[in-house]
Amino acid sequence: MRSRGSPTGWWTTYFDDVMGKALFTPASWERAEKNADKVIALLGLSKGDRVLDLACGNGRYTVALAARGVEAIGLDLALPYLAEGRDRAAERGASAAFVRGDMRALPFRGAFDAALCVYTSFGYFPEDRDHVRVLREVAGALKPGGRFLLDVMSREWVVRHFQAHDWSEVDGGHLLESRTLKLEEGRIENALLYLKGGQQREYHHSVRVFTPMELRRMAQEAGFAEVEILADLDRTPWTVDSPRTAVLATKGAPG
Ligand SMILES: C[S@@+](CC[C@H](N)C(=O)[O-])C[C@H]1O[C@@H](n2cnc3c(N)ncnc32)[C@H](O)[C@@H]1O
């Protein structure tokens, strides 16, 4: 039996070929394509503007945004996902760039008109000071007035609709999930088992689930001047029944 990931640093090994197939399904690519115009509107992007897709995975949004004339750069830790993003961009004739990096130390300063981090790619670190650090890095990478879109699960929704066990079919195998809600830590833990043709792989992940107030405070602490909490990319007001929480944060102008 192989073990993938540990309670600390799980994100460095978790995102492999199986998880790529589980997460980046054809339907999820179509969803990103449908959402791309909404992202452009929310972020106030025009053709030629530069956008950073933080934790871009295999580039669902990076490619869709680049195909619309935005200069899109995807950053992620997982090299195979970045390679797939490059191939997808080339197939589409979209000029996107893909860079390997850790969201806690971005190699950019004042370089982007906007940034996004979507599909619950935030909240992995054991300590919230690292989440604030990521937000500070994003603020640093933006130009004055630049906007940042963050999209995560809603803690309230997770609590009210918590499902301890789940399963799905992935690439001809079965992915079994066993979740634990650790409310005192504000986290959801998941032990996963992938079974295919007599082989098995184990995974574990632990993701912070934030209240809107926590997200607002962290974005403010990181230096964002304005922070809006939304339910979705249509600017629907957030309520306790919203499955997702979107944060639209704007970096202030100097002075
Ligand atoms: C759920 S996937 C989302 C991918 C993408 N945002 C999308 O919408 O398709 C999360 C991604 O975060 C990346 N990731 C995890 N920790 C990271 C870190 N510290 N720095 C950069 N990327 C990271 C993973 O490699 C993975 O591709």
The ligand as an SDF file (V2000), in Angstrom:
LIG
                    3D

 27 29  0  0  0  0  0  0  0  0999 V2000
   -7.9220   22.2650   -6.4470 C   0  0  0  0  0  0  0  0  0  0  0  0
   -6.5460   22.5210   -7.5010 S   0  0  0  0  0  0  0  0  0  0  0  0
   -7.1850   23.9250   -8.3510 C   0  0  0  0  0  0  0  0  0  0  0  0
   -6.5440   24.2920   -9.6600 C   0  0  0  0  0  0  0  0  0  0  0  0
   -7.0750   25.5010  -10.3990 C   0  0  0  0  0  0  0  0  0  0  0  0
   -7.1570   26.7020   -9.5550 N   0  0  0  0  0  0  0  0  0  0  0  0
   -8.4040   25.2560  -11.0810 C   0  0  0  0  0  0  0  0  0  0  0  0
   -9.3520   25.9990  -10.8430 O   0  0  0  0  0  0  0  0  0  0  0  0
   -8.4830   24.3280  -11.8920 O   0  0  0  0  0  0  0  0  0  0  0  0
   -5.3400   23.1930   -6.3550 C   0  0  0  0  0  0  0  0  0  0  0  0
   -3.9900   23.4680   -6.9560 C   0  0  0  0  0  0  0  0  0  0  0  0
   -3.1950   24.1520   -5.9730 O   0  0  0  0  0  0  0  0  0  0  0  0
   -1.8440   23.8100   -6.1970 C   0  0  0  0  0  0  0  0  0  0  0  0
   -1.0680   24.1550   -5.0020 N   0  0  0  0  0  0  0  0  0  0  0  0
   -1.1570   23.5900   -3.7810 C   0  0  0  0  0  0  0  0  0  0  0  0
   -0.3270   24.1890   -2.9150 N   0  0  0  0  0  0  0  0  0  0  0  0
    0.3170   25.1500   -3.6000 C   0  0  0  0  0  0  0  0  0  0  0  0
    1.3080   26.1180   -3.2460 C   0  0  0  0  0  0  0  0  0  0  0  0
    1.8000   26.1860   -2.0060 N   0  0  0  0  0  0  0  0  0  0  0  0
    1.7340   26.9710   -4.2040 N   0  0  0  0  0  0  0  0  0  0  0  0
    1.2580   26.9030   -5.4700 C   0  0  0  0  0  0  0  0  0  0  0  0
    0.3140   26.0040   -5.8680 N   0  0  0  0  0  0  0  0  0  0  0  0
   -0.1490   25.1360   -4.9460 C   0  0  0  0  0  0  0  0  0  0  0  0
   -1.9120   22.3300   -6.5030 C   0  0  0  0  0  0  0  0  0  0  0  0
   -0.7390   21.8500   -7.1270 O   0  0  0  0  0  0  0  0  0  0  0  0
   -3.1830   22.2460   -7.3660 C   0  0  0  0  0  0  0  0  0  0  0  0
   -2.8760   22.3190   -8.7320 O   0  0  0  0  0  0  0  0  0  0  0  0
  1  2  1  0
  2  3  1  0
  2 10  1  0
  3  4  1  0
  4  5  1  0
  5  6  1  0
  5  7  1  0
  7  8  2  0
  7  9  1  0
 10 11  1  0
 11 12  1  0
 11 26  1  0
 12 13  1  0
 13 14  1  0
 13 24  1  0
 14 15  1  0
 14 23  1  0
 15 16  2  0
 16 17  1  0
 17 18  1  0
 17 23  2  0
 18 19  1  0
 18 20  2  0
 20 21  1  0
 21 22  2  0
 22 23  1  0
 24 25  1  0
 24 26  1  0
 26 27  1  0
M  CHG  2   2   1   9  -1
M  END
$$$$
